[in-house]
Amino acid sequence: MENKDFLTTENIELELLLQAAFLQYGYDFREYSRAHVKRRVKHQLIQEGLNSISELQNIVLHDSGAFERLIRGLSINVTEMFRNPDFYKSIRQKVIPILKTYPYLKIWHAGCSTGEEVYSFAIMLKEENLLERTQIYATDFNGEVVQQAQKGIFPIRNIKEYTANYQKAGGKESFSDYYHANNELVIFDAHLKKNIVFAEHNLVTDDVFAEVNMIVCRNVLIYFNRNLQNKVLKLFHKGLVTGGFLALGLKESLMFSDEENKYKTVDAKQKIFKKKHA
């Protein structure tokens, strides 16, 4: 047991809800951080006008629409373009020079959410003359946000912040060259996504689908328990070529994981690692 109140009625209901979602729909949230899941499920109860997790379980089992709403509730879509600008500066300085030695590149953005960071990467690769020879895989378990990411359309209200991030991240051009405004929206240049494949992929239940030179998975592992983190990190190690790069979120780490000794640290602060040679 994790704590003395593990077997409260509410916690039992939560376990049964996650089990039901897995058995009925094949989505496995059973090893997500309990604090995160409970917070999201309680919010979902309010949205659905329900009084208990058992009531939510009942409608989820019998109504796929209710399950889709639950998926949206459990999905983390907090993101922005050139998020943590120093991360991108570090990639430019410490990773790009090595990537330039490859004739062809494959990069996997795992947990891409609505796509802002994928387009950020595409812009950076374009400025480093790498985009044309790079295949980017952008994946998320939430098909709805994958479709949104594929459109490359974002609210214009965020552009001032995105522009500032781009400049701090070492951008070499004018950020406005990469999009055009249409009323309250901005639409990013179709050329940026020419080499991006957007697809549904579940890190919990799916296997590696390609051998890649770099994996970017930022601010996803923090929502998993230790066992699931190990499982996903093992998946990433399997998917990376020898000498490939792994980029995690600022609050994430390889420390104390089963994979810790299989990587060299490229940038400890920005959480960039390189898979050791066999």
Summary of the structure (lengths in Angstrom):
residues: 278
radius of gyration: 19.8
end to end distance: 38.6
largest distance: 58.2
contacts: 860
relative contact order: 0.13
helix: 48%
strand: 20%
